[in-house]
């Protein structure tokens, strides 16, 4: 006779009691019953009301939460973390000079410290509240009481949990009965099974696996190669009716897709190539010979740098005379052989669409510079020029134009070999420069000086030129430059 083990049966266990709940019709009776329960020493209690009841916390004996203290500790931790992080990164691990600021903790560290303090405090307050309240809690045994549905309508409930250390089933029942509730019920544990049915588990697993399919497709497409066309969600973006260049068409009589430029118009972006206002020089005065072989002048003749002292005498030699003659008349500076071989057509005026060839690196073309400002020399443009000069130019050239700006002073104190000091704008050779050449230097840059065309509009650049000329004039002004009606005031100020 064989022995058989008894088969396990999944008979449901009888529900156990989790406490008592008393129902009241008004908040005054609830407060009175809560005080009796509190005075009896019970602490694991709770009240459910359709609206906030003033004094319920004191009646239940609820102590102040320690959450503010926890949030304070978290905020302090975030503050110290931010300060320590910035001190280590900028003061120890990677020392980098930023606008001359000292290493380590500075006033610039305040924003990051503030953000980390708020971040740590916010996360701690949320997760701390959930932890102290025992949340999330998907079910509560008190929900099994059918009367509890009126807790959000017009009834008030007082609950004593069986987990209280002084809990006694009969004593709690007798205590709540003495408060004369409308009803008194024992809360039983929810008899529903706690394990999820197998179909739900299988459905959840299938859902997770389905969600991985797009990720696997993306990874496969990024790691592999395919000769198939892309998926087109919106076909009109790739298959729109259009004609590409060099194709024929029946729309126009000449059958060409590309249309010729309309007579009398200028293509987008080409206006600045022909207008002296945007160039600083007049393209109509440039000859074909200058286009093919532009005469260059030294980069020392710009306002951007001054490696050679302005007062160095030039020996009175024949090369020096020839050079000065070349500066005075570029056409005479060409060798005799080149002049003899020059064709008559080379002296023709260059077409407006053909600007001079780009000069070699480190040189400036000797172009027909504009010698008159294309803007009015009025107070409005003077104020505009001063404002832009103080922002963009004074950092190197100084507010008075002597090349003693903050950047120049800093570079001089560091004794850097690669630093080229900025020129003084009051040098004689710079004062003799035409306004167009100064505008060209601001627009194109020179030496260490970068181009400011992207930062300043043409009008603002011309306003700076006006202000620079005013600075130069101010250092060599005479009494005749002062209006007659103001000369007496000038004499009195002395």
MARGU-378264 format. One record per residue (C-alpha): residue number from 1; x, y, z. Coordinates in steps of 0.5 Angstrom, whole numbers, padded with zeros to 4 digits, m for minus. Each point is the difference from the previous one (the first is absolute). Layout:
<bavexs>
(NUM,(X,Y,Z))
...
</bavexs>
This chain:
<bavexs>
(1,(0000,0000,0000))
(2,(0003,0007,m0002))
(3,(0000,0006,0004))
(4,(m0002,0006,m0003))
(5,(0001,0007,0002))
(6,(m0006,0005,0002))
(7,(m0001,0005,m0005))
(8,(0000,0007,0002))
(9,(m0006,0004,0000))
(10,(m0001,0007,m0001))
(11,(m0006,0001,0005))
(12,(0000,0007,0001))
(13,(0001,0003,0007))
(14,(m0005,0003,0005))
(15,(0001,0007,0000))
(16,(0003,0004,0006))
(17,(m0002,0006,0003))
(18,(0004,0006,m0001))
(19,(m0004,0005,0005))
(20,(m0006,0004,0001))
(21,(m0003,0005,m0004))
(22,(m0006,0005,0003))
(23,(m0004,0004,m0004))
(24,(m0003,0007,0002))
(25,(m0005,0005,m0003))
(26,(0004,0006,0002))
(27,(0007,0003,0001))
(28,(m0001,0002,0007))
(29,(m0002,m0007,0002))
(30,(0006,m0003,m0003))
(31,(0005,0005,0003))
(32,(m0003,m0002,0007))
(33,(0001,m0007,m0002))
(34,(0007,0001,m0002))
(35,(0002,0003,0006))
(36,(m0003,m0006,0004))
(37,(0005,m0004,m0004))
(38,(0006,0004,0001))
(39,(m0001,0001,0007))
(40,(m0001,m0008,0001))
(41,(0008,m0001,m0003))
(42,(m0002,m0002,m0007))
(43,(0005,0003,m0005))
(44,(m0001,m0004,m0007))
(45,(m0007,0003,m0002))
(46,(m0003,0004,m0005))
(47,(m0006,0005,m0002))
(48,(m0003,0000,m0007))
(49,(m0005,0006,m0001))
(50,(m0003,0003,m0007))
(51,(0004,0007,0002))
(52,(0005,0002,0004))
(53,(m0002,0001,0008))
(54,(0004,0005,0004))
(55,(0003,m0003,0006))
(56,(0000,m0007,m0002))
(57,(0008,m0001,0000))
(58,(0000,0002,0007))
(59,(m0006,m0004,0002))
(60,(0003,m0007,m0003))
(61,(0007,0002,0003))
(62,(0004,0001,m0006))
(63,(0007,0002,0001))
(64,(0003,0005,m0004))
(65,(0004,m0003,m0006))
(66,(0007,m0001,m0001))
(67,(0000,0001,m0007))
(68,(0002,0008,0000))
(69,(0006,m0002,0004))
(70,(0002,m0006,m0005))
(71,(m0001,0005,m0006))
(72,(0004,0005,0004))
(73,(0006,m0005,0000))
(74,(m0001,m0002,m0007))
(75,(0000,0008,m0002))
(76,(0007,0001,0004))
(77,(0003,m0007,m0003))
(78,(m0002,0003,m0007))
(79,(0003,0007,0001))
(80,(0007,m0003,0003))
(81,(0000,m0005,m0006))
(82,(m0001,0006,m0005))
(83,(0006,0004,0004))
(84,(0004,m0006,0001))
(85,(m0001,m0002,m0008))
(86,(0002,0007,m0002))
(87,(0006,0000,0004))
(88,(0003,m0006,m0002))
(89,(m0002,0001,m0008))
(90,(0003,0007,0000))
(91,(0005,0001,0006))
(92,(0003,m0007,0000))
(93,(m0001,m0005,m0006))
(94,(0000,0005,m0006))
(95,(0002,0007,0002))
(96,(m0002,0004,m0006))
(97,(0000,0008,0000))
(98,(m0007,0003,m0001))
(99,(0000,0007,m0001))
(100,(0005,0001,0005))
(101,(m0004,m0003,0006))
(102,(0003,m0004,0005))
(103,(0000,m0007,0001))
(104,(m0005,m0004,0004))
(105,(m0006,0003,0003))
(106,(m0002,0007,m0002))
(107,(m0006,0004,m0001))
(108,(m0001,m0004,m0007))
(109,(m0001,m0006,0004))
(110,(m0007,0002,0003))
(111,(m0005,m0002,m0006))
(112,(0003,m0007,0000))
(113,(0000,m0001,0008))
(114,(m0007,0003,0000))
(115,(m0003,m0005,m0006))
(116,(0003,m0006,0004))
(117,(m0003,0002,0007))
(118,(m0007,0001,m0004))
(119,(0001,m0007,m0003))
(120,(0002,m0004,0006))
(121,(m0005,0004,0004))
(122,(m0006,m0002,m0005))
(123,(0002,m0007,m0001))
(124,(0000,m0001,0007))
(125,(m0006,0003,0002))
(126,(m0004,m0004,m0005))
(127,(0003,m0007,0001))
(128,(0000,0002,0008))
(129,(m0007,0001,0000))
(130,(m0001,m0006,m0004))
(131,(0004,m0004,0005))
(132,(m0003,0003,0007))
(133,(m0007,m0001,m0003))
(134,(0001,m0008,m0002))
(135,(m0001,0002,m0007))
(136,(m0002,m0002,m0005))
(137,(m0005,m0005,0003))
(138,(m0004,m0003,m0006))
(139,(m0006,m0003,0005))
(140,(m0003,0002,0007))
(141,(m0004,m0005,0004))
(142,(m0005,0005,0002))
(143,(m0002,0000,m0007))
(144,(m0004,m0006,0001))
(145,(m0005,0004,0005))
(146,(m0005,0002,m0005))
(147,(m0002,0005,0005))
(148,(0007,0004,m0002))
(149,(m0002,0002,m0006))
(150,(m0004,0006,0003))
(151,(0007,0002,0003))
(152,(0000,0005,m0006))
(153,(m0007,0002,0000))
(154,(m0003,0002,0007))
(155,(0003,m0005,0005))
(156,(0006,0000,0005))
(157,(0004,m0006,0002))
(158,(0005,m0002,0006))
(159,(0004,m0006,m0001))
(160,(0004,m0004,0005))
(161,(0005,m0004,m0003))
(162,(0002,m0007,0003))
(163,(0007,0001,m0001))
(164,(0000,0005,0006))
(165,(0004,m0003,0006))
(166,(m0005,0001,0005))
(167,(m0006,m0003,m0005))
(168,(m0005,m0004,0003))
(169,(m0006,m0002,m0004))
(170,(m0005,0000,0006))
(171,(0003,0006,0003))
(172,(0000,0004,m0006))
(173,(m0007,m0002,m0002))
(174,(m0003,0002,0007))
(175,(0004,0007,m0001))
(176,(m0003,0002,m0007))
(177,(m0007,m0002,0003))
(178,(0001,0005,0005))
(179,(0000,0005,m0005))
(180,(m0007,m0002,m0002))
(181,(0002,m0001,m0008))
(182,(m0005,0000,m0005))
(183,(0003,m0007,m0002))
(184,(0006,m0004,0003))
(185,(0003,m0006,m0005))
(186,(0006,m0004,0001))
(187,(0005,0001,m0006))
(188,(0001,m0007,m0003))
(189,(0006,m0002,m0005))
(190,(m0001,0000,m0007))
(191,(m0002,m0007,m0002))
(192,(0002,0001,m0007))
(193,(0007,m0004,m0002))
(194,(0006,0004,0000))
(195,(0003,m0004,m0006))
(196,(m0001,0003,m0007))
(197,(m0003,m0005,m0005))
(198,(0005,m0004,m0005))
(199,(m0004,0004,m0006))
(200,(0002,0007,0003))
(201,(0007,m0002,0001))
(202,(0001,m0003,m0007))
(203,(m0004,0006,m0003))
(204,(0005,0005,0004))
(205,(0006,m0005,m0003))
(206,(m0003,0001,m0007))
(207,(0000,0007,0001))
(208,(0007,0001,0002))
(209,(0002,m0004,m0006))
(210,(m0004,0004,m0005))
(211,(0003,0006,0003))
(212,(0007,m0002,m0001))
(213,(m0001,m0001,m0008))
(214,(0000,0007,m0002))
(215,(0007,0001,0004))
(216,(0003,m0007,m0003))
(217,(m0002,0003,m0007))
(218,(0003,0007,0001))
(219,(0007,m0004,0002))
(220,(0000,m0004,m0006))
(221,(m0001,0006,m0004))
(222,(0005,0004,0003))
(223,(0005,m0006,0000))
(224,(m0001,m0003,m0007))
(225,(0000,0002,m0007))
(226,(m0006,0000,m0005))
(227,(m0001,0001,m0007))
(228,(m0007,0001,0000))
(229,(m0003,0007,0000))
(230,(m0003,0004,0007))
(231,(m0007,m0001,0002))
(232,(m0004,0006,m0002))
(233,(m0005,0003,0005))
(234,(m0001,0006,m0004))
(235,(0001,m0001,m0007))
(236,(m0001,0007,m0002))
(237,(0007,0002,0003))
(238,(0004,m0005,m0005))
(239,(m0005,m0001,m0006))
(240,(m0002,0007,m0001))
(241,(m0001,0002,m0007))
(242,(0006,0005,m0001))
(243,(0005,0001,m0006))
(244,(0007,0000,0002))
(245,(0006,0004,m0003))
(246,(0002,m0001,m0008))
(247,(m0007,m0004,m0001))
(248,(m0005,0002,m0005))
(249,(m0007,0002,0001))
(250,(m0006,0002,m0004))
(251,(m0002,0006,0005))
(252,(0004,0005,m0004))
(253,(0001,0002,m0007))
(254,(0008,m0001,0000))
(255,(m0001,m0007,0003))
(256,(0005,0001,0005))
(257,(m0001,m0001,0008))
(258,(0005,0005,0002))
(259,(m0003,0007,m0001))
(260,(0005,0005,m0002))
(261,(0001,0006,0005))
(262,(m0005,0005,m0001))
(263,(0003,0007,m0003))
(264,(0001,0005,0005))
(265,(0000,m0004,0006))
(266,(0006,m0002,0005))
(267,(0000,m0007,0002))
(268,(0000,m0002,0008))
(269,(0006,0001,0003))
(270,(0004,0004,m0005))
(271,(m0003,0007,0002))
(272,(0006,0001,0005))
(273,(0005,m0002,m0006))
(274,(m0001,0006,m0004))
(275,(m0002,0005,0005))
(276,(0005,0005,0003))
(277,(m0004,0001,0006))
(278,(0001,m0008,0002))
(279,(0007,0000,m0003))
(280,(0004,0006,0002))
(281,(0003,0001,m0007))
(282,(m0003,0002,m0007))
(283,(0000,m0006,m0004))
(284,(m0001,0004,m0006))
(285,(0006,0003,0000))
(286,(0004,m0006,0000))
(287,(0004,m0002,m0006))
(288,(0001,m0007,m0003))
(289,(0007,0001,0001))
(290,(m0001,0001,0007))
(291,(m0005,m0006,0000))
(292,(0006,m0005,m0003))
(293,(0005,0003,0004))
(294,(m0002,0004,0006))
(295,(0005,0004,0004))
(296,(0001,m0002,0007))
(297,(0002,0004,0006))
(298,(0003,m0002,0006))
(299,(m0005,m0002,0006))
(300,(0004,0005,0004))
(301,(m0004,0005,m0003))
(302,(m0007,m0002,0004))
(303,(m0003,0002,0006))
(304,(0000,m0007,0003))
(305,(0008,m0001,0002))
(306,(0006,0004,0000))
(307,(0006,m0004,0001))
(308,(0005,0006,m0003))
(309,(0000,0006,0004))
(310,(m0003,0006,m0003))
(311,(0006,0005,0001))
(312,(0005,m0005,m0004))
(313,(0004,0005,m0005))
(314,(0000,m0003,m0007))
(315,(0007,0001,m0003))
(316,(m0001,0004,m0006))
(317,(0003,m0005,m0005))
(318,(m0003,m0001,m0007))
(319,(m0004,m0006,0002))
(320,(m0003,0004,0005))
(321,(m0002,0005,m0005))
(322,(m0002,m0005,m0005))
(323,(m0005,m0003,0005))
(324,(m0003,0007,0002))
(325,(m0001,0001,m0007))
(326,(m0003,m0007,m0001))
(327,(m0005,0002,0006))
(328,(m0002,0007,m0003))
(329,(m0001,m0003,m0007))
(330,(m0001,m0008,m0001))
(331,(0000,0000,m0007))
(332,(0007,0003,0000))
(333,(0003,m0005,0004))
(334,(m0001,m0006,m0005))
(335,(0007,m0002,m0003))
(336,(0002,0003,m0007))
(337,(0000,m0007,m0003))
(338,(m0007,m0001,0003))
(339,(m0003,0007,m0003))
(340,(0003,m0002,m0007))
(341,(m0003,m0006,0000))
(342,(m0007,0003,0002))
(343,(m0005,m0001,m0005))
(344,(m0005,0006,m0001))
(345,(m0006,m0004,0002))
(346,(0003,m0001,0007))
(347,(m0001,0008,0002))
(348,(m0008,m0001,m0002))
(349,(m0004,0000,0006))
(350,(m0002,m0006,0003))
(351,(m0007,m0002,0000))
(352,(m0004,0000,0006))
(353,(m0001,m0007,0001))
(354,(0007,m0002,0000))
(355,(0003,0003,0007))
(356,(0008,0000,0001))
(357,(0003,m0006,0001))
(358,(0001,m0003,0008))
(359,(0007,0003,0002))
(360,(0005,m0005,0003))
(361,(0000,m0002,0008))
(362,(0002,0006,0004))
(363,(m0001,0006,m0005))
(364,(m0005,0005,m0001))
(365,(m0001,0002,m0008))
(366,(0001,0007,m0001))
(367,(m0007,0002,m0003))
(368,(m0004,0006,m0002))
(369,(m0002,0001,0007))
(370,(m0006,0005,0002))
(371,(0002,0006,0003))
(372,(m0006,0003,0002))
(373,(m0005,m0003,0005))
(374,(m0007,m0003,m0003))
(375,(m0003,0002,0006))
(376,(m0002,0007,0003))
(377,(0005,0002,0005))
(378,(m0006,0002,0005))
(379,(m0001,m0001,0008))
(380,(m0004,m0007,m0001))
(381,(0006,m0003,m0004))
(382,(0005,0002,0004))
(383,(m0004,m0003,0006))
(384,(m0001,m0006,m0003))
(385,(0008,m0001,m0002))
(386,(0002,0002,0007))
(387,(m0005,m0006,0003))
(388,(0003,m0005,m0005))
(389,(0007,0002,0001))
(390,(m0001,0000,0007))
(391,(m0003,m0007,m0001))
(392,(0005,m0003,m0005))
(393,(0006,0004,m0001))
(394,(0002,0003,0007))
(395,(0002,m0007,0003))
(396,(0006,0000,m0004))
(397,(0001,0007,m0003))
(398,(m0002,0004,0007))
(399,(m0006,0005,0001))
(400,(0005,0005,m0003))
(401,(0003,m0004,m0006))
(402,(0007,0000,0003))
(403,(0000,m0008,0000))
(404,(0000,m0001,0007))
(405,(m0007,m0004,0001))
(406,(m0001,m0005,0005))
(407,(0002,m0006,m0004))
(408,(0006,0004,m0002))
(409,(0002,0001,0007))
(410,(m0001,m0007,0002))
(411,(0004,m0003,m0006))
(412,(0005,0005,0002))
(413,(0000,m0002,0007))
(414,(0001,m0008,m0002))
(415,(0006,0002,m0004))
(416,(m0003,m0005,m0006))
(417,(0005,0000,m0006))
(418,(m0006,m0002,m0005))
(419,(m0003,0007,0002))
(420,(0000,0006,m0005))
(421,(m0002,0006,0004))
(422,(m0006,0004,m0004))
(423,(0002,0007,m0003))
(424,(m0001,0006,0002))
(425,(m0005,0004,m0004))
(426,(0003,0006,0001))
(427,(0006,m0002,m0004))
(428,(0002,0005,m0006))
(429,(m0001,m0005,m0005))
(430,(m0006,m0003,0003))
(431,(m0003,0007,0000))
(432,(0002,0001,m0007))
(433,(m0004,m0006,m0002))
(434,(m0007,0001,m0004))
(435,(m0006,m0002,0003))
(436,(m0001,m0005,m0005))
(437,(0006,m0004,0002))
(438,(m0002,0000,0008))
(439,(m0007,m0002,m0002))
(440,(0004,m0006,m0004))
(441,(0004,m0002,0006))
(442,(m0006,0000,0004))
(443,(m0004,m0004,m0005))
(444,(0006,m0005,m0002))
(445,(0004,0000,0006))
(446,(0008,0001,0000))
(447,(0005,m0005,0004))
(448,(m0002,m0002,0006))
(449,(m0007,0004,0000))
(450,(m0005,m0004,m0003))
(451,(m0006,0003,m0004))
(452,(m0006,0003,0003))
(453,(m0004,0000,m0006))
(454,(m0005,m0006,0003))
(455,(0000,0004,0006))
(456,(m0001,0007,m0002))
(457,(m0005,0003,m0006))
(458,(0003,0004,m0005))
(459,(m0003,0006,0003))
(460,(0003,m0001,0006))
(461,(0007,m0001,m0003))
(462,(m0001,0006,m0003))
(463,(m0002,0004,0006))
(464,(0006,m0003,0004))
(465,(0005,0003,m0006))
(466,(m0004,0006,0002))
(467,(0002,0000,0007))
(468,(0007,m0002,m0001))
(469,(0001,0006,m0005))
(470,(m0003,0004,0006))
(471,(0005,m0003,0005))
(472,(0006,0001,m0005))
(473,(m0003,0008,m0001))
(474,(0000,0001,0008))
(475,(0007,m0002,0001))
(476,(0002,0006,m0005))
(477,(m0005,0005,0001))
(478,(0001,0007,0000))
(479,(m0004,0006,0002))
(480,(m0003,0001,m0007))
(481,(m0003,m0007,0000))
(482,(m0005,0003,0006))
(483,(m0006,0004,m0002))
(484,(0001,0007,0001))
(485,(m0006,0000,0005))
(486,(0003,m0005,0005))
(487,(0007,0003,0000))
(488,(m0001,0004,0006))
(489,(m0002,m0005,0004))
(490,(0006,m0004,m0002))
(491,(0004,0006,0002))
(492,(m0003,0000,0007))
(493,(0000,m0007,0001))
(494,(0008,0001,0000))
</bavexs>
